[in-house]
């Protein structure tokens, strides 16, 4: 359903060129590693529900943001301002 809504919105807002961009396989393959990592993370989170209590999972989830920012700095070389942190 979300794919259909996204394609409809692209068609409405950008016309046929927007719809073509949605169906461009090179763009889709470019985000495939990100989508795969996100799916794996979601599956791991579901498995964690059987092991950890909800409070511990909430703390682990809150650590994701600073970890992402740190990895963005280390791996991608991005320099966020103090305000962005």
Backbone as a printed PyTorch tensor [residue, N CA C, xyz], in Angstrom:
tensor([[[  0.8260,  -1.1920,   0.0000],
         [  0.0000,   0.0000,   0.0000],
         [  0.8730,   1.2590,   0.0000]],

        [[  1.9400,   1.2670,   0.8050],
         [  2.7810,   2.4600,   0.8630],
         [  3.5020,   2.6990,  -0.4580]],

        [[  3.8640,   1.6310,  -1.1550],
         [  4.5120,   1.7940,  -2.4590],
         [  3.5400,   2.4220,  -3.4420]],

        [[  2.2990,   1.9550,  -3.4280],
         [  1.2820,   2.5040,  -4.3340],
         [  1.0160,   3.9670,  -4.0330]],

        [[  0.9420,   4.3220,  -2.7640],
         [  0.7090,   5.7190,  -2.3850],
         [  1.9000,   6.5820,  -2.8110]],

        [[  3.1080,   6.0940,  -2.5900],
         [  4.2950,   6.8440,  -2.9910],
         [  4.3630,   7.0580,  -4.4880]],

        [[  4.0320,   6.0370,  -5.2460],
         [  4.0480,   6.1700,  -6.7060],
         [  2.9510,   7.1130,  -7.1850]],

        [[  1.7900,   7.0420,  -6.5460],
         [  0.7040,   7.9500,  -6.9120],
         [  1.0790,   9.3960,  -6.6050]],

        [[  1.6910,   9.6270,  -5.4460],
         [  2.0910,  10.9850,  -5.0900],
         [  3.1780,  11.5090,  -6.0320]],

        [[  4.1250,  10.6550,  -6.4040],
         [  5.1710,  11.0620,  -7.3470],
         [  4.5530,  11.4250,  -8.6850]],

        [[  3.5710,  10.6440,  -9.1050],
         [  2.9020,  10.9220, -10.3810],
         [  2.1010,  12.2140, -10.3200]],

        [[  1.4300,  12.4260,  -9.2120],
         [  0.6100,  13.6440,  -9.0550],
         [  1.4990,  14.8810,  -8.9580]],

        [[  2.5480,  14.8090,  -8.1510],
         [  3.3870,  15.9830,  -7.8990],
         [  4.3850,  16.2680,  -9.0190]],

        [[  4.9600,  15.2030,  -9.6070],
         [  6.0240,  15.3970, -10.5920],
         [  5.6710,  14.8880, -11.9840]],

        [[  4.4970,  14.3280, -12.1340],
         [  4.0830,  13.8400, -13.4440],
         [  4.8020,  12.5520, -13.8250]],

        [[  4.8270,  12.2590, -15.1220],
         [  5.4470,  11.0030, -15.5890],
         [  6.9300,  10.8880, -15.2230]],

        [[  7.6560,  12.0000, -15.1850],
         [  9.0790,  11.9130, -14.8290],
         [  9.2520,  11.4610, -13.3800]],

        [[  8.3530,  11.8880, -12.4860],
         [  8.4160,  11.4460, -11.0930],
         [  8.1480,   9.9650, -10.9640]],

        [[  7.2050,   9.4790, -11.7490],
         [  6.8940,   8.0520, -11.7330],
         [  8.0690,   7.2410, -12.2880]],

        [[  8.7160,   7.7360, -13.3330],
         [  9.8940,   7.0510, -13.8870],
         [ 11.0220,   6.9830, -12.8590]],

        [[ 11.1990,   8.0670, -12.0960],
         [ 12.2420,   8.0530, -11.0550],
         [ 11.9340,   7.0100,  -9.9930]],

        [[ 10.6460,   6.8080,  -9.6920],
         [ 10.2650,   5.7750,  -8.7140],
         [ 10.6180,   4.3760,  -9.2120]],

        [[ 10.5340,   4.1860, -10.5080],
         [ 10.7620,   2.8630, -11.0870],
         [ 12.1890,   2.6560, -11.5740]],

        [[ 13.0740,   3.5980, -11.3200],
         [ 14.4650,   3.5000, -11.7480],
         [ 15.1970,   2.4860, -10.8690]],

        [[ 15.6170,   1.3850, -11.4730],
         [ 16.2530,   0.3050, -10.7130],
         [ 17.6140,   0.7040, -10.1420]],

        [[ 18.3460,   1.5840, -10.8170],
         [ 19.6470,   2.0110, -10.2770],
         [ 19.4650,   2.7220,  -8.9430]],

        [[ 18.4300,   3.5720,  -8.8620],
         [ 18.1700,   4.2640,  -7.5890],
         [ 17.7600,   3.2650,  -6.5170]],

        [[ 16.9370,   2.2830,  -6.9110],
         [ 16.4850,   1.2670,  -5.9480],
         [ 17.6550,   0.4300,  -5.4480]],

        [[ 18.5620,   0.0510,  -6.3530],
         [ 19.7170,  -0.7450,  -5.9410],
         [ 20.6630,   0.0580,  -5.0550]],

        [[ 20.6630,   1.3730,  -5.2200],
         [ 21.5180,   2.2180,  -4.3880],
         [ 21.1070,   2.2290,  -2.9260]],

        [[ 19.8160,   2.0760,  -2.6630],
         [ 19.3460,   2.0820,  -1.2730],
         [ 19.1290,   0.6670,  -0.7240]],

        [[ 19.4040,  -0.3450,  -1.5570],
         [ 19.2080,  -1.7320,  -1.1210],
         [ 20.0270,  -2.0880,   0.1200]],

        [[ 21.3080,  -1.7110,   0.2150],
         [ 22.0510,  -2.0390,   1.4430],
         [ 21.4430,  -1.3850,   2.6890]],

        [[ 20.9570,  -0.1700,   2.5380],
         [ 20.3450,   0.5260,   3.6770],
         [ 19.0600,  -0.1790,   4.0890]],

        [[ 18.2490,  -0.5440,   3.1010],
         [ 16.9940,  -1.2420,   3.3870],
         [ 17.2650,  -2.5950,   4.0350]],

        [[ 18.2790,  -3.2850,   3.5550],
         [ 18.6270,  -4.5800,   4.1420],
         [ 19.0880,  -4.4510,   5.5880]],

        [[ 19.9070,  -3.4420,   5.8460],
         [ 20.3780,  -3.2250,   7.2240],
         [ 19.2230,  -2.8480,   8.1410]],

        [[ 18.3040,  -2.0230,   7.6420],
         [ 17.1420,  -1.6370,   8.4530],
         [ 16.2720,  -2.8570,   8.7580]],

        [[ 16.0470,  -3.7000,   7.7480],
         [ 15.2380,  -4.9110,   7.9640],
         [ 15.8950,  -5.8370,   8.9790]],

        [[ 17.2050,  -6.0070,   8.8670],
         [ 17.9200,  -6.8510,   9.8250],
         [ 17.8200,  -6.2870,  11.2370]],

        [[ 17.9250,  -4.9700,  11.3590],
         [ 17.8180,  -4.3320,  12.6730],
         [ 16.4270,  -4.5340,  13.2670]],

        [[ 15.3970,  -4.4410,  12.4330],
         [ 14.0340,  -4.6470,  12.9220],
         [ 13.8230,  -6.0930,  13.3820]],

        [[ 14.3720,  -7.0420,  12.6350],
         [ 14.2480,  -8.4480,  13.0390],
         [ 14.9870,  -8.7080,  14.3450]],

        [[ 16.1590,  -8.0980,  14.4910],
         [ 16.9100,  -8.2500,  15.7460],
         [ 16.1560,  -7.6270,  16.9150]],

        [[ 15.4990,  -6.5050,  16.6730],
         [ 14.7240,  -5.8600,  17.7350],
         [ 13.5580,  -6.7470,  18.1650]],

        [[ 12.9210,  -7.4070,  17.2110],
         [ 11.8290,  -8.3200,  17.5670],
         [ 12.3390,  -9.5110,  18.3710]],

        [[ 13.4940, -10.0210,  17.9910],
         [ 14.0730, -11.1290,  18.7510],
         [ 14.4600, -10.6790,  20.1570]],

        [[ 14.8990,  -9.4510,  20.2820],
         [ 15.3220,  -8.9290,  21.5910],
         [ 14.1510,  -8.8330,  22.5550]],

        [[ 12.9500,  -8.6870,  22.0310],
         [ 11.7740,  -8.6070,  22.9070],
         [ 11.6030,  -9.8610,  23.7560]],

        [[ 12.1170, -10.9850,  23.2710],
         [ 12.0000, -12.2300,  24.0260],
         [ 13.0630, -12.3420,  25.1140]],

        [[ 14.1040, -11.5390,  25.0220],
         [ 15.2300, -11.6500,  25.9500],
         [ 15.2660, -10.5330,  26.9850]],

        [[ 15.0170,  -9.2890,  26.5540],
         [ 15.1550,  -8.1300,  27.4370],
         [ 13.8000,  -7.6150,  27.8890]],

        [[ 13.7980,  -6.9390,  29.0210],
         [ 12.5750,  -6.2960,  29.4780],
         [ 12.3870,  -4.9800,  28.7230]],

        [[ 11.1510,  -4.4590,  28.6740],
         [ 10.8800,  -3.2490,  27.8910],
         [ 11.7180,  -2.0400,  28.2870]],

        [[ 12.0290,  -1.8750,  29.5530],
         [ 12.8390,  -0.7390,  29.9980],
         [ 14.2440,  -0.7730,  29.4130]],

        [[ 14.8360,  -1.9640,  29.4040],
         [ 16.1780,  -2.1110,  28.8270],
         [ 16.1600,  -1.8280,  27.3270]],

        [[ 15.1320,  -2.2940,  26.6450],
         [ 15.0290,  -2.0410,  25.2070],
         [ 14.8650,  -0.5530,  24.9140]],

        [[ 14.1600,   0.1420,  25.7700],
         [ 13.9830,   1.5870,  25.5830],
         [ 15.3290,   2.2970,  25.7060]],

        [[ 16.1310,   1.9110,  26.6700],
         [ 17.4550,   2.5180,  26.8410],
         [ 18.3290,   2.2110,  25.6280]],

        [[ 18.2960,   0.9580,  25.1740],
         [ 19.0800,   0.5860,  23.9890],
         [ 18.6340,   1.4000,  22.7820]],

        [[ 17.3330,   1.5970,  22.6290],
         [ 16.8090,   2.3720,  21.4980],
         [ 17.2730,   3.8240,  21.5650]],

        [[ 17.3900,   4.3790,  22.7640],
         [ 17.8130,   5.7620,  22.9150],
         [ 19.3010,   5.9420,  22.5890]],

        [[ 20.0650,   4.8810,  22.6670],
         [ 21.4910,   4.9450,  22.3560],
         [ 21.7090,   4.9940,  20.8390]],

        [[ 20.6930,   4.6140,  20.0540],
         [ 20.8350,   4.5810,  18.5970],
         [ 21.1950,   5.9360,  18.0080]],

        [[ 20.5970,   6.9960,  18.4620],
         [ 20.8350,   8.3130,  17.8750],
         [ 22.2790,   8.7780,  18.0530]],

        [[ 22.8170,   8.7860,  19.2720],
         [ 24.2190,   9.1990,  19.3840],
         [ 25.1770,   8.2410,  18.6800]],

        [[ 24.8460,   6.9450,  18.6390],
         [ 25.6850,   5.9900,  17.9310],
         [ 25.6980,   6.2890,  16.4360]],

        [[ 24.5320,   6.6030,  15.8870],
         [ 24.4450,   6.9500,  14.4690],
         [ 25.2520,   8.2020,  14.1720]],

        [[ 25.1580,   9.1930,  15.0250],
         [ 25.9210,  10.4270,  14.8240],
         [ 27.4220,  10.1610,  14.9110]],

        [[ 27.8290,   9.3450,  15.8580],
         [ 29.2480,   9.0210,  16.0030],
         [ 29.7700,   8.2690,  14.7780]],

        [[ 29.0170,   7.2840,  14.3090],
         [ 29.4330,   6.5370,  13.1280],
         [ 29.4230,   7.4120,  11.8770]],

        [[ 28.4780,   8.3370,  11.8190],
         [ 28.4360,   9.2770,  10.7020],
         [ 29.7150,  10.1050,  10.6630]],

        [[ 30.1940,  10.4800,  11.8170],
         [ 31.4330,  11.2600,  11.9120],
         [ 32.6470,  10.3900,  11.5740]],

        [[ 32.6990,   9.1740,  12.1450],
         [ 33.8590,   8.3120,  11.9380],
         [ 33.9260,   7.7380,  10.5220]],

        [[ 32.8010,   7.2410,  10.0270],
         [ 32.7990,   6.5400,   8.7450],
         [ 32.6490,   7.4930,   7.5760]],

        [[ 31.7080,   8.4270,   7.6770],
         [ 31.4080,   9.3140,   6.5560],
         [ 32.1620,  10.6320,   6.6020]],

        [[ 32.7610,  10.9340,   7.7540],
         [ 33.5070,  12.1820,   7.8820],
         [ 32.6260,  13.4080,   8.0130]],

        [[ 31.3780,  13.2260,   8.3890],
         [ 30.4700,  14.3680,   8.5430],
         [ 30.7430,  15.0750,   9.8650]],

        [[ 30.7030,  16.3920,   9.8060],
         [ 30.9400,  17.1930,  11.0070],
         [ 29.6520,  17.9390,  11.3380]],

        [[ 28.9330,  17.4570,  12.3270],
         [ 27.7010,  18.1070,  12.7550],
         [ 28.0270,  19.2550,  13.7130]],

        [[ 27.2370,  20.2960,  13.6300],
         [ 27.4180,  21.4180,  14.5480],
         [ 26.9280,  21.0230,  15.9330]],

        [[ 27.2570,  21.8000,  16.9200],
         [ 26.8190,  21.5450,  18.2850],
         [ 25.3010,  21.5600,  18.3740]],

        [[ 24.6790,  22.4170,  17.6010],
         [ 23.2240,  22.5090,  17.5930],
         [ 22.5960,  21.2320,  17.0230]],

        [[ 23.2170,  20.6350,  16.0140],
         [ 22.6920,  19.4030,  15.4300],
         [ 22.8250,  18.2320,  16.3770]],

        [[ 23.8370,  18.2260,  17.2480],
         [ 23.9760,  17.1560,  18.2230],
         [ 22.8540,  17.2200,  19.2110]]])
